[in-house]
Amino acid sequence: MQSSVIIATYNRAHVLDRSVSSVLKAIRPGDEVIVVDDGSTDQTEEVLAKYPDRIRYLKVKHGGVGAARNRGMREARNDLIAFLDSDDEWLPGQLELQRRILAARPELVFSFGNLVNEILAVRRDQRVLEIWRNGKPTWEEVMGAPGSYSVLARLPDGIDDFPVYVGNLYRWELTDAYFSTINLVFRRDRCRIVPAFDEQLPIYEDWVFCGQLARAGLAAYLDIATAVQHKDGGARLTDADFADRAAAVLDLLPRVWGADEEFLRDHQPLYGSTLQSWRTRWVKGLISAGRIREARAAVRQMNVVDLPWRHRLALGLPEYLTRQVAKAARRRDGTRRPRAGQDMPASPMTRGADGGL
């Protein structure tokens, strides 16, 4: 089984070599690496010039990470598709482990591993997928009892055996993040409708993709770290204002799960409560940002009734006052020393996982 690995990038010349090098170490003959340059204005092209025969380089007009990844998928020649963000890296075994289990288990649509985090060049041993959800529910509760990788597929040399969970994540992905695009591999030929990244959303375009992929069929979770998520101190798409993040979620949920009539027949209460929860978060975010007039309109429009008393009190305050309070809070948070663990990535539902190039 041959794979196409897609790396979308935008002005990440200073870290791009790390990402590309980790992928080139993982591929084998017949695989391809497609780097989609989303209109970079830095030295990206010069960095990639040293790989003239090892990558396919596409420079496109700046259109965002969703458009760049979709372009990569359209250009891909192989049925196995993988992604890596240009500031992250794969660990040894990532691609081979996924390839072997997908070959051994034809009923699987995709597989994925866990992540470790590296912040300002300090590697953390914590398992990121568990941190996103605080370990609840457990993988066994979500996907059933695990099996051993060695029973399902042949282990690559130098990798010890580990558990593998197999199940359907579509219902679960509605409410929280269970996998990341940077270390999954999926079979394009097993998807009735090939998933795509949303090109209109400024953030969470990957959540749309993950929801569509989870809907397509069974997944295997490889309970081993296969990629490193870096945070080098630069801005990330997920540093956006929380009100804007919540607004994006309220846009995407109806277009994935809300448009699935079969899913709604079985899970309408879950979908409704999830939507209401995000409406409340949206209003809270507007209030925290001092956008009181927008918050009042949202309460009326969305019929938000479960706001805490302090947020309801804030709705009655003058907007100029709440904006001053919000500005002071941002200054205070900007100078406050993070508590232990505070710099770890939050769940993409809150959302601190990288959604960017």
PyMOL commands that set and color helices and strands:
alter all, ss='L'
color gray80, all
select helices_A, chain A and resi 13-24+44-48+65-75+94-104+128-133+139-143+149-152+170-173+181-183+188-190+205-216+237-239+242-256+261-288+292-302+309-315+319-335
alter helices_A, ss='H'
color red, helices_A
select strands_A, chain A and resi 3-9+32-37+56-59+80-85+89-90+108-119+122-124+147-148+163-167+184-187+218-231
alter strands_A, ss='S'
color yellow, strands_A
deselect
rebuild
show_as cartoon
